[in-house]
Amino acid sequence: MWGHKHIVWNLRPDVNILSGMNGAGKSTILNLVAERLDRLNEGTVKNGPDEEVSFVFSPEGAGMVNYDVIRSIDRPLMHSNLLEKMADKNVVTELDWQIYRLQRRYLDYQVNIGNRTIQYLTSGDPEMMAKAAELSRPKMHFLNLIDELFADTGKKIIRESNDLQFDRFGIRLLPYDLSSGEKQLLVVLLTTLVQDNRPGVILMDEPEVSLDVDWQQQLIQRIIEINPNVQIIMTTHSPAVIMNGWMDAVTDVADITVEK
């Protein structure tokens, strides 16, 4: 339910794209879902038909959802108390803040992959030892993919660095030095990577805003390549995002809205 409207959205397990005219409520719906999932995971609310927002989970009985929310507008950070606490003065926009938090998750992800690799290699089980090499495959695919997508501007990820840094014609760049479109793409793909192949949800509100058309067309497929277990729930105004076979995943807000 939402205000004087009742909304029922039957989601696909892979890709779900919400469309509609400006003011139709796309962003509001995503924000309500994210807020309720957050409170549900914290245990401060229960899931049920009497709640303003309720979910039908698969598998039934699930009480928590692994999810991430990606905001795509690169506006200046407005919270003065947050800026005062920041150790990195390069963080000045919303996308910078998302990258800052993702860098920490990226370091944790690498430690976890390393620990699991050691565990597999020292297990003495030939099958487990053979699987050890597969653990680093998503990370290598991510690194190669970013290099490929950023190739036109001469940027490459510095592989020797534990955190994300870039080389451009011999000059070292931080992620905060990237363009808005590059930051946006990095946030989307890095968020997907650090989910560590786990089943989960990515909520994205118009993630194509600063991306060129070619990147928009590739966006969904690239996410799935990095984590094939992810469920995408997003809004968009761009026809390019759905051009590569995702027309059937589009739902118009008007088609799932009933006046109460």
N, C-alpha and C positions, 0 to 999 in steps of 0.2 A: 504494500500500500504506500501511497505517496500523496499527501494532501488530500484532494478530493478525487484522486485517481487510484485505480487498482491495476497493478501491472503484474503480469505473469509471463516470465521469459524462460522458455525451455531451451537450455543450453546444450550445445554439442560438446563432446569431450575434448575436441581439439581447438577449433577456432570459432569465435563468436564476435561479430562486428555489428555495432549498433549505429544506425544512421538516422537522420531526421533533420528537419530545418532548425535554424538557430532558435534557441529558446524552447525547444521541444522537451528538454529534460535529460538529454544524454549524459551530460557531466554529472547532473544531480543523481541520477540512478547509480552511476559508478561510485560516486562519493558515498552514497547510502550503503552500498554493498561493502565497500572498504571499511567504513566505520563500524558496521555490524560484525564483519569478520574479525576485526580487531578486538571488539568487546567480547565476542564469542570465544576467541582464543584465550583471552584473559580470564574467562569464566565469570564476567560481570553480568552477562545476560544468558538466557537459554534460547535455544532454537525452537520455534513452534509457530503454529498458525495464528496465535494471538498476538505475536510480535509485529511491529510495523514492517520489518523486513525479515523474512524467514526463508530458509533454504531446504531443498531436498538433496541430500548428499548421496554420492555413490562412492564407496559402499555405504549401505544404510547404517545408521548408528554412529557415523563419524562425528567426533566432537571438536576437531581442530582442522584447520586448513592452512597449509604452507602457501603463503601468497606474498606478492610484492606489488606495490603501487608505483607507477612511473609517471611523474609529472614532466611535461615537455616544454613549458614556457620558461625561457631563460631570462627571468626578470631579476633585478637586484634583490639581495636579501634585505628584508625590512626589520627583522627582529634584532634590536640593538643589543639585548642581553646575550643572544647567540653569537653575534659578531665579537663581543668582548671576550667570550670564552674560547674563540677559535685559536688554535695553536698555529694554523696555517693561514697567513694573511692573503694568500692567493685565492682563497675561497670568498667570492664576492657576489655570486649569483645563485639562484635556485639549482641550476644544473651543476655548478661547482660543488654545492653542498651534497647533492646526490652522489657525485663522483668521490668526494671525500669519504663518505660513509662506505661506498662500494670498495674503495681501496682497502679498507680494513677487512671487509668480508673476503676480498680477493686474497689477502695474506693468509687468513684463516683457512680458506679453501685450499691453498697450496700446501699448507701444513697438513691438513687432513688427507689430501691425496698422497703426500709423501709418506705419512704414517701407514696408510693402508697398503701402499706399494711395498714397504718394508715387511709388513705383516704377511703379505701374500708370498713374497720372495723367500722368506724364512720359514714358511709353513711346512715345507717338505712335501706338500701335496702338488704333484705335477700339474694338475688342472688349475689350482690356484696360482701357481707360479706362471703359468701361461697367460692368465688373465691380468697379471700385474701390468703388462705393457698397455693394456686397454684403458687403464685408469687415467693416464695422462692424455689420451686421445682428444677428449673434448677441449682441453686447454690448448693443445697444439692447433686444433681446428680454429679455435677462437683467435689465436695470435695470427695465424695465416690469413684468416678472413679479414681481420682489421687491416693488415698490411695490404691486402688486395683492394679493399674498399678505399683506403687512403692513398693509394699509389699515385693518383693524378696530382696530388699536392706534394709528393716526395717524402711523405712521412712513413716511418717504420717503427714498430715497437722495439725497444732495446731489450733483447732476450735475456741479457745478463742481470737485469734489474728485477728484484723481487716485487717491487710495486710497478705500476704502469708509468713508463716514461717513453718518450719518442725521440727519434733522431730525424732531423731534416737537414740534409746536406751538411752533416757534421755538427749541427747545432742541437743541443739537448733541449727538449721541450717537456713541460709538465702537461698533464691532461687539461689543466685550467687554461693553457695557452691555445687550445684548439678553437676552431670556429664553433658557433652555436650548433650548427648541423652535425659537426663531428662529435661534439660533446653528447648531443642527443642520441646519436647512433651508438656511441660507446656505452652510454648508460643502459640502453635497451639490451645490447648484446652481453655486456658484463653482468647485468642483473640475471640474465638467463644462465650464464655460465656458473655463477656462484650458487645457483639452486642445486648444483651438483647432481644433475640427472634425476633428482627426486620428482615424483608427481607433485604438482603445485599449480598455482594460478598466477598469471601476470595480468594486472589491471592497468590499462593504458588509455589515457584521455588524449586523443588526437596526437599520437606519437610522431606523425609525419610532418608536423608544423614547419620545421626548419630543414627538412631533408630534400635533396634534389629528387627529381622524378625517378631516376634509375634506382636510387636507394629505397624509395617508397615501394617500388614494384618488388624489390627483393626482400623487404622487411620481414614479412611473416615466414617465408621459407627459411630465411637465415636463422630466425629464432628457433624454429623446429629442428633445424640441423644441429644446433648446440644442445638443446634439451628436447628430445622427442616426446618426453612425458609431460610437457607443460600444457596447460589449458590457457588459451589466450582469450581475454575478454577486453574489447577495446571499442572506442568510438572513433569515427573518422568522417571527414568531409571530402576526402580525396578519392577520386575514381582509380588513381594509379595503384593504391594499396591493394585493391581487390582484382586488379587486371589479370594476375597470374593464377587464375583458377579458384578464386575465393568468393565469387558471386553468390554461391549457395549458402555461404556463411553469414550473409548480411540480413539483419532484421531491422525493420523500420519501427521507431518508437510508437508510431500510430497503430501499428498492427498488434502490439502487445498491451495496449492501454484501453481500459474500460472505465467510463465515468461511473462513479459510485452513486 
